[in-house]
Amino acid sequence: MSASTFPMVSAATPGREMRAADGLWFGKDLSASEPIPEAAIERAVDLMRSGRLHRYGEQGSGYPEPSLLEQDYAAYVGSKYCVAVSSCGAAMFIALKALGVKVGDKVLTSSFTLAPVPGAIAHAGAQPVLVETQADYTTDLDDLAHKLETSGARVFLLSHMRGHITDLQAVRALCDRHGVALVEDCAHTMGAKWDGRHTGTWGRIGCYSAQTYKHINSGEGGLLVTNDDDVAAQAILMSGCYMMYEQHILSPPNSVFERWKYVTPNFSMRMSNLAAALLRPQLGLLAQRGKTWNHIYAMLEARLRKAPGVSIPERHPKEEFVASSIQFSLALEPAQIQRFLQECELRGLYIKWFGGQEPKAFTSNYAHWHYITEKPVLTKSMAVMSQLLDLRTPLSLTEQDCELIGQIVAAAAATAATPV
Ligand SMILES: Cc1ncc(COP(=O)(O)O)c(C=O)c1O
């Protein structure tokens, strides 16, 4: 399929006659990505010229790009090990397997997350047990405490969904009290911290994404971090090193591999040399990107708060988030929110909604995941999701863009609230 026939979710550029009467028009592509840094392109081209794109080799010398990336990333977050894999979904699956999750086990997870998270649990043959989400889009700690006590789960896969970080000291204390292992899904929190410490380093394992719409971009890619020798050895073996684990710079002692190498399947979820070469130069950009994103967030937050019916939760002072998107709640009924979305689209602004009846594009909610057999009754989460709107914030957004987005949201919310 050529690019010109690609069925876009929101490609509509209505003709002038179809646009809103107030003349407001945004029209920018919020899914736009930053270019890959030239140094990364050059390294990738060198690699392509060599043809050596697989990270492991039976002959040759030097460490491959993913080993160097693992070393850089572990130093960046302050963990002992990092294993580069094919996606964050792969990292979460490997994390669950390395912690001994078996077919039929229960795994606690966030109700506010996206499809790859329950998907990783299903991939391990386990059943998600969903934890309530509260009005500030973080985990409801009372519900977590209750389910840690009653669910029988041995692992909590916590999703820092859309960069909203639950009090990690509190989560960790609760998990420790019940002997439950914490795994963090940091697909939306690369570079973010809680109380000065990187997300992904608060539990046994942290999982990150390097997919195009995340903080660093190799198209697809994932990183798993841990301080645990046995988890690291299993993750290296499961990701698909065959028996070439010595080609990892951050590698547990051989004696640890001896414990695992005959009993650990190879799931072929490695990162390629090419993906790692694209990512390494991007690590150095994370700090500046984070500053720019948070500046855009602050500009949008101030403007969106002025729109009728819109509320945005205050962030906790310990939460050092990195906002690559912004979420807000709109106090309207579902039919009015549908109208709101249409009004935004008429003004060239693509907004996503977590409360839709149908899953759409990247967006879905737990009610759409029918393979979860234990049907959750999550009144708090559904109340939050039914009014929850979501806007991607590319680094290219200007102050004028933020101003215009604020005006469009205000106009669309006012129209949607008006009885027809
Ligand atoms: C919250 C969340 N977790 C995990 C993932 C999985 O990331 P990946 O696409 O790298 O598997 C995604 C993907 O968008 C996500 O949104």
PDBQT file of the ligand as one rigid body, heavy atoms in Angstrom, charges set to zero:
ROOT
HETATM    1  C1  LIG A 501       0.955   2.378  27.854  1.00  0.00    +0.000 C 
HETATM    2  C2  LIG A 501       1.725   1.559  26.876  1.00  0.00    +0.000 A 
HETATM    3  N1  LIG A 501       2.449   0.539  27.339  1.00  0.00    +0.000 NA
HETATM    4  C3  LIG A 501       3.155  -0.238  26.504  1.00  0.00    +0.000 A 
HETATM    5  C4  LIG A 501       3.177  -0.018  25.159  1.00  0.00    +0.000 A 
HETATM    6  C5  LIG A 501       3.932  -0.960  24.274  1.00  0.00    +0.000 C 
HETATM    7  O1  LIG A 501       4.946  -0.360  23.595  1.00  0.00    +0.000 OA
HETATM    8  P1  LIG A 501       5.517  -1.040  22.266  1.00  0.00    +0.000 P 
HETATM    9  O2  LIG A 501       4.722  -0.479  21.128  1.00  0.00    +0.000 OA
HETATM   10  O3  LIG A 501       6.948  -0.631  22.247  1.00  0.00    +0.000 OA
HETATM   11  O4  LIG A 501       5.334  -2.496  22.437  1.00  0.00    +0.000 OA
HETATM   12  C6  LIG A 501       2.447   1.032  24.636  1.00  0.00    +0.000 A 
HETATM   13  C7  LIG A 501       2.476   1.297  23.195  1.00  0.00    +0.000 C 
HETATM   14  O5  LIG A 501       2.023   2.283  22.691  1.00  0.00    +0.000 OA
HETATM   15  C8  LIG A 501       1.690   1.838  25.511  1.00  0.00    +0.000 A 
HETATM   16  O6  LIG A 501       0.974   2.873  25.048  1.00  0.00    +0.000 OA
ENDROOT
TORSDOF 0
